[in-house]
């Protein structure tokens, strides 16, 4: 089965969601795998209403096949022997942008890609590659720069960083006015001495306890984790990968215990038109970088974001209203140098699931030969 079969494209409809549906989507971001009862408590709806809304948002309603969200696992990449490489590919030519997008579709280790405009114009992409293979990504991009004629590429110094995630918060959402109540100045002045941030668990690679069938489970979870195990088992059987219910439950439990940190919600590209999607990069004093990371961990902002801090470098991907972006930029400009802003075209973006065929079961390791990683 080819890589393109695992992209999980979402169907489209032009229906605009009401505030009640948006509130449920925000609640889902706070608890991606919450039960109906837990979600009902978060939003203040009845269990029956939440069940009905979820069916519709999952594209299971008779009159609407559009999926408005997808829940995917937040993988412990180090335990899987993987690491994320962030890169910008710069070009102003639409044909070249489309060629780079096609490259991302074909590459076995692509994690994410999106068009972007601003300081970096072209494509922002992430590759989830075997540890120590960042050099092969650089080599591939260098080769493709000549072949595809893009202007430049930049591999960001974020490899081996521990990202900090934040999600939309229902507490700060006003369903009546479709606005967010959040004071950036108050946030920037909050006390950081309350406690040490918990951080993530650290571990060495545990590939030795996995088999090829486990990666098929991870692939399917990357296409939608909030569904019944039976549904995933049936899908895999159609693709020639068979599990008994007991075997699937046992392997799923092993994956959750050792390789899944939690779950994220990715929204349909057009669900929220209230947001700006941006990538910020900057250089800063190391002390400020550490302070920012601690501040985000102790006092999360109520917007979806991914922050990576490496020495004096900051990378921050955010989805937030334009008015709040202004306040954030003002805060950063007072503390950083070489601040760059790149607008992310969220509609022209794609999230990729882990592809099981990248794992060599015979050698019990990831495929890293040039023919595989350089894609021609």
N, C-alpha and C positions, 0 to 999 in steps of 0.2 A: 504494500500500500504506500502511495506517494505522500510526501510531506504536505501537499496541497489538500489532501483529504482530511487533515486534522485542523484546519484553520477555524472551523466553527463559525462561518459567516452568519450573521443575524439577519432575519427577514425584516422587511420594512413596511411600515404603514404611516400614514400622515396624521394619526390621531394624537392630539395634544393631551398630556396628562393633567389631571386636576391636582390641587394642593394636597388632597388626602392621599393620593397615590404617591406623590413625591415624598410626603412625610414617611410613608412606609418604606420607600427606597432608601431614605436617609437612615431609618431604623435598621434596615438590613445591613448597611455599611458598618453600623456599630456592632451588630451581632449577625454575621453572615450565615451562621448555622443555627441560629436560635430556633426554638420550637415555635409553633403557632401561638401558644400561650405566652411565651416570653415576648414575642413581637407585639401581641395584643396589649400586653402591659406597657410596653415602651410607647406605643402610639395612642393608647386609650380607646382602641376600637374593640369590638367583640371578636371572639375567636372566629366566628362564622364570617364576619366581614373581612378579616385578615386572610382567611383561607380563600375567599372569593377573589380578593384583590391579587393575591399571589398567583392564582391560576391564570388570571388575565395578564399579569406582568410577565409570566413565564411563557406566554403564547399558547396556553392550553384552552383558552376560551373559544367557543364555536365561531364567533364573529371576528376574532382577532388572533392571527397567528404570529404576531410580532413579539420577539423576546426583548424585554426592556433591560434585563440585567443578566449577568453571568457570575456565579461564584466560583472562584478558582483557589487552589491551595497556594499558600505562601511557603515555598519550599526551603528547607534548610540545605542550601546549595553546597555548603562545605561538607556536610555529611554525605552528599551525593558525589563529591569529588569535582564540583563545578564552581565556576565563578562568573560574574557578569562583567562584560566589557561594554562601556558606554562610548558611543562615537557619533560624531557629526560628519555627514558627507555633504559638502557644499557645492551647489550649482544653482544657476538661475534658469536653466533650460528645462522646460516641461518634459521633453522627450528623455532627457538624461535622468530626471527625477523618476520617471516611469521605469527606466532601465534599472535604476538602483532598487526600486520597489520590487521588481521582478527578481533581482538578485537576493533580496531578503526572503522572498517566497521560496526560493530554491535552497537557500543555505540551511543545512540540517540543524544548526545551533541558534537560529534566530529566536529571540525572545520577544522583541517588540520593535515596531517601527512606526514613524509618523512624519508627515511633512512638517516643515517648520520655516518660519520667516523672521527676519530681524537681524540680530548680530550674526547668527548662523542661519543661512537660508539654504534649504535643500531637504535633507532627510536626517532625522535623529533616529538612531537605531541601537539596539542592545543585542549582544550575542551572549548566550549562556554556554560557555565553553569549558572543557576540562581544565582543571587547575594547571597553571604554568604554560598554557597554550595561547596566551594573549599575543605573543609574537606572531602566531599564525594568522590571527585576525589582521594585524598590521600588514603582514606580507600579502594577504589576500586583498586588502584595500589598496595597497600600493599597486598591485597588478591590475586591479579593476579600474583604478584612476586612469591608467593608460588606455585600457580597452574601452571604457565607457565615457571617457573624456569629461569627468567631473573636475571642478576647479581645485578642490583641496579636501582633505579629510583630517579630522582631529580625534584622536583617541584620548579620552579624558583620564586624568590621574585618579580614578575612583576605584580601580581594581583592589580587591581585598578590603573594602570598607564595609562597615556594618550599617546598612540603611536604617533610618528611623521613619516609620510610617505614621501618618495621621489620617483620620477619616472624617467625613461630615458628621456634625453633632446635632442631634435633634433638639438639644437644650437651647441652642442658639438660633434655631430656625423659626421664623414667624410664618405660619401657614397662610394667614390672612393677607399679609402684605408681600409675600414671596421675598422676604429680605432676611439678612443675617444680622444678629445683634452681637457684635464683637468689637472690643476696644483694644486696638493694637498698642496704644501707649500704656494702658494698664497692664497688658500682657508683658510688655518689655520691661516693666518695673517689678514684676512679681519675684518673690524671694526664691532663691535657688538652693538654700541651705537646709531645706526641709528633710531631704533624704537623698541618698544616692540613687540615680536611675538604675533600674533593674537590669537592663540590657538583655541580650538574647543568650540562650545557651550556646556554648561553643563545643565543638566536637571535631574529631578527625573523620576522614572518609570512612563510611561504613558500607561501601559497595559490596563487601564480601558476604553480607547477609541477604542480598537481593538476587532475584532471578529475572529473566527476561519478561515473564508475565507480570511482574510487579510494575514494570515500566509501562505496560499497556494500561494498567489501572491508573497510573499517574497521568498518562496522556488523556484518558477519558475524564479524569477529575479536572484537568485543565480546560476541558470543553464544557464543564458544568458539574460542580460538585454537590449542589443542593438538589439532589434527586435520589430516588430510592435505589438501593444497591441492585435490586432485581432488574431495573431498567438498564444499568450499566452492564450487568452480566449478559443480558439479551443482546445488547449492541456488540459486545465483544464476541459472542458466539457467532453472530452473523459474519464476523471478520476472521473466523477460524481460531479464536482464542477462547477456550472453554474453562469455566470455573464452576465448581459446586458452590452452593450458598455458603456452606461452612468454610470452604477454602478461601472464598473471596473475603468473607468477614475476618478471617484470621490474618490474611495478608494486608487487608486495609488497616487493621489494628496495628500491625507492625509498622506500616508506613506512617501512620499518625503519631506513633510513639517516637519514631526515630528520624523522620524525614519531613514532616509537615509542622511548621511553626504555628500556623493558624490559617485563616482564609480571608481573601479579599473579594470585594464586589466590583466588577467592571460594568459600567452602565452602557446601554445602547448609545451610540454616538450622538444621537439627537434628542436624548431624553431631557437633559437640562440645557436650556439656552440662556441660563443666567450666569454662566461661568466664562471666565477667560482661562485658557490653558497655556501656561508659560513654563519655560525652563530658564532659571536664573543661574549664572555662574559668577564667581567672584574670587578674588584673592583677599586674604584677611590675616590679621595677627592670629597666631595659633591659639592664643588665649580666647579670642572672640569665637573662633570656630568651636572650641570645646564648650564655651558658654552657650552658644546657640544650640548645639546638640543636646546639652543638658536641659535647656529651657524647653525645647520641643518635647523631650521625654517626660519632664515633670509637669508641664503645662501645655498639652497638645492644643494646637489651633483647631478650630471646628471646620476645617476644609481638608479635602483629600490632598495629600502631598507625600513626596518621598525626598528625604534629606540625606545627603552623603557628605561627610566632612573628612578630608584627607590632608593632614598637616595644615597648610595655609590655603587650601582650596575648598570651595563650597560649591556643591551642585544641589539645586532644589527644583523639583518638578512640582507644580501646584495647579490646582483647579479652584478658582475663587472668583467672586464678583469683581468687576473692574474697579469699583470704588475702594475695595479692600486691597487690591493690588497697589493702588497709589499709596496707601498708608504703609504697606510692607516695604515698598521701594524706598520710601522716605526713611524708614528705620534702617534699612541696610546701607543706604548711602552714607549714613553717619558713622558707619563702622567698618566698611570694606573698601577695597580698591578694585579697579578694573571690573566693575559690575557690568554684566552683559544680560540682555533680555531677548529671548527668542520666543515668538508666538508659536504655539503648537496647534496644528490643524487636526483637532480631535476627530473630526469626521473622516479625514483621510489617514486613519491609523489602524493598526492591527496588533492584537495580542496573540502570541503563539504558544501553544501547549508544548510541553516536553515531547519529543518524538522518540518513540521506543526503538526505532531502527538505528538510532545513534549508539546504542549499546551493543557491544560485541559479546555475545553470551559465551562463546567458546573461550575467549581470552579473559572474560569477566572484567572488561574495562571499556571505556569509551573509545569510539573510533577516532583516531587523530591523524591518519595518514593524509598526505597532501592532496591526493585525488579526491578524498572525501571532504576535506575542510576548505579546499581552494575552489571547489565547484567549477572545474574546468579552467 
